[in-house]
Amino acid sequence: MKGRNTLINSILILAGVGLFAGIFGAIFGIGGGMIVTPIMTIALGLDIKYAIGASVISVIATSSGASIAYLKDDMLNLRVAMFLEIATTVGAILGAILTGVLPAKVLYVLFGMLLIFSSWNMLHKLRTSKKDAEDTVPDELSEKLKLNSTYYDQANKKQVDYKVSNVPGGFSMMFGAGLASGLLGVGSGAFKVIAMDTIMKMPLKPSSATSNLMMGVTAAASATVYFFNGSIKPEIAAPLAIGILLGATIGSRIMQHLQATLLRKIFIPVLFLIGLQMFLKGFGVNFG
């Protein structure tokens, strides 16, 4: 009886973690894996190998739950996603292969640096002024590929037309995003959002929505490697995925109705502290 209660508690905890990760992952376009892996390793004490395996599944679940809602509302840019996914898929496969030769401490440090960088980027977006989308000049490649698009901003109650610029620069950064995804078992959505929002000059909301779709494809490309090396445990990944699917659906609705500024202000210190803990743990400094 005691063992059964322990099992039920574990399932509920994992589902709760998944719900939380799904909501925030869908809102920010950074993937549930950015939240799941630190919580699983630091708070629950799970070996980072299995945490990363569960994280890959959580990224796929986040992408599935959020992308359905974003696709129905024409928020994500399918043309941009499919073009840039070429670079991220190649990077993800290479990263997944390389992860087997790196020690756990290195993964902790790399993961911590990725989280700290993400928090810095969010803080930077808060401090910089908003650029008028009409000032963005599309390059020749974006015109040929018909990457420019439009979406309805429910928070501001207006239709927003936007242009896509610097496609080669965004493509290059997407390869790095895929490499981080395969190496660390995350969707590397922060890099994807940066590539689209900062380099390619897409608005933040379609950048986040498109990032959610791409994360699932990228993670799926590396999931096979993690499955065959024994990193994915169904008893961990399944409850997480259920919670994340529900959370991602909720998060995708919240993102469309709220301004991103307040959410960034709440999430930045949380993301930074988790990243700092992961970074220091890589050097043997443990908390709790």
Secondary structure, 3 states (H helix, E strand, C coil): CHHHHHHHHHHHHHHHHHHHHHHHHHHHCCCCHHHHHHHHHHHCCCCHHHHHHHHHHHHHHHHHHHHHHHHHCCCCCHHHHHHHHHHHHHHHHHHHHHHHHCCHHHHHHHHHHHHHHHHHHHHHHHHCCCCCHHHCCCCHHHHHHCCCEEEEECCCCEEEEECCCCHHHHHHHHHHHHHHHHHHCCCCHHHHHHHHHHHCCCCHHHHHHHHHHHHHHHHHHHHHHHHHCCCCCHHHHHHHHHHHHHHHHHHHHHHHHCCHHHHHHHHHHHHHHHHHHHHHHCCCCCCC
